[in-house]
Amino acid sequence: MKDIIIVGSGPAGHTAAIYSARAGLNTTLFEGWMAGGVAPGGQLTTTNEIENFPGFPEGMTGPELMVIIRKQSVKQGVEIFTETVESIDLSSRPFKIKTSSREMETAVLIVATGAIARRMGVPNEEKFWQKGISACAVCDGALPLFRNQPLVVIGGGDTAMEEAMHLSKFGSKIYVVHRRDELRASKAMQKRVLANDKIEILWNTVMLDVGGSDVLEYVLLKNIKTDKEFKQEVKGLFYAIGHTPNTAFLDGQLDLDDAGYILTNPGTTVTSIPGVYAAGDVQDKVYRQAITSAGTGCMASLEAAKYLEENPL
Amino acid sequence: MKDIIIVGSGPAGHTAAIYSARAGLNTTLFEGWMAGGVAPGGQLTTTNEIENFPGFPEGMTGPELMVIIRKQSVKQGVEIFTETVESIDLSSRPFKIKTSSREMETAVLIVATGAIARRMGVPNEEKFWQKGISACAVCDGALPLFRNQPLVVIGGGDTAMEEAMHLSKFGSKIYVVHRRDELRASKAMQKRVLANDKIEILWNTVMLDVGGSDVLEYVLLKNIKTDKEFKQEVKGLFYAIGHTPNTAFLDGQLDLDDAGYILTNPGTTVTSIPGVYAAGDVQDKVYRQAITSAGTGCMASLEAAKYLEENPL
């Protein structure tokens, strides 16, 4: 039996692992194998340039950062399996974890499986991912690639409006592509967006494809009222159509919110089951940054270690 | 008038600054001049080896980490003043910030002034600080210096007991020096400590001084019932006698808890005054790690930016 098992391999999972192993706990981390559709390391592995993780003034790529953090886990003595956890039994301690090739038991558990930004899945999307296409305006909007260039945001909710406002500080023109003739965003947010000269909303419009040579150069749009297709030249495309937290494997054993995120006591990583903690994007639909995820990973480890101290098996 | 002023220069302050400047906000940071008794960079500048900040598998010193993070702030365009903020007027926006040599106004404010670990102030303390003396067992306990060595913890509360339990995984013997004949710690915690063979509580005992050649080799103790002085050989001394948050300059304008920490809405950095946010150890008496501080610095910046967007001046 393990002292602690961590499911997930992004900044939250590995920070939890580093703290746990360093605290002398027998620590195992399941990094998954294309779990949630992304490589070990999580969503950051789909990110090119990171300029806002403190400690790296020159910036680095997402995969580079995750290779380094993983190395730190290994150095601290974390045992890592490149297997996806398929199911978990939280009905009693020790908790039981199952992958396609093994079953393990653990005294405490940290879930840090992240969330995946939704994409449209248009034909040439993969080709231009991170070559103009992003799912995080806060992360990527300030990159040189997008400065003084026309950009497009897909979505109609508050997040999409926030991203458009944020991007308007960098881009020359921001198109918001929205399939309906009204926004879901709050009235206050709509007002600010509509008052922003740089932002233009393309109503009743859907995106059919993206294109360019090496990097993104245009999006192919269609007005669904007129059925007219047209190319819009842009250097950046930002998806703001929501995220899907990776919680299906929990099979309803932890309390989730309506969108599927794990509910934690505010300001902690405590879940609805004693001895189970949640860190990173799987429990955060507000901040969603690598550094905030890492912070909650540390919190989860400290809380888990304290629980284990008080409730040994 | 500035968009955003940040007071404090630890991981929380600089992460807030990096995010704010990168979001296109006109950002100023006051790093202080020996504010709270420590150099710009905060408490980390009093730490030697850091092994648990994700991204640095080989570890680094506290001052090194803070030099790098400060460089990142500067690179992102943050204006930094090496002056201590003496007073703040939060009675109306724009908020007014005053140092010994300038006054400035800001639309939003982030307080990240940290907390200082209390020390005993014995004669030779400074000489052996970080050469055997630490104020954070979680941070430093796992260092090679302390492995299989006798260690001493000063304090009698829950934190002191937690630190003793944590250190018992690394040290050969843990002495807890406590000036009274009973502990303030919870009964459950006392029970665990008393059941731990490696831990010995030295009741009715105070520390008079520390000593050694290059690094700490002993503490000079005194039993206050018998008045007997004696040397106890130890390689490590861990203070667990509380922290003092740096909030005096706020002069009661923000809601604080009984211990002087800034109260924030749980899970956020929102304080009692709209447009004022608090990040890092000045609002955290639970986790207190560099990485958790950095996480809340990011949160404060995102919340401040959103507030400014919705409440421009």
Interface residues (C-beta under 8 A of the other chain):
Chain A: P11 H14 T15 I18 Y19 R22 A23 G24 E51 N52 F53 P54 G55 F56 P57 L65 I68 I69 K71 Q72 K75 Q76 V138 A142 E162 M165 H166 K169 F170 A188 R192 N265 P266 G267 T268 V286 Y287 Q289 I291 T292 S293 A294 G295 T296 G297 C298 M299 L302 K306 E309 E310
Chain B: P11 H14 T15 I18 Y19 R22 A23 G24 E51 N52 F53 P54 G55 F56 P57 L65 I68 I69 K71 Q72 K75 Q76 V138 A142 E162 M165 H166 K169 F170 A188 R192 N265 P266 G267 T268 V286 Y287 Q289 I291 T292 S293 A294 G295 T296 G297 C298 M299 L302 K306 E309 E310
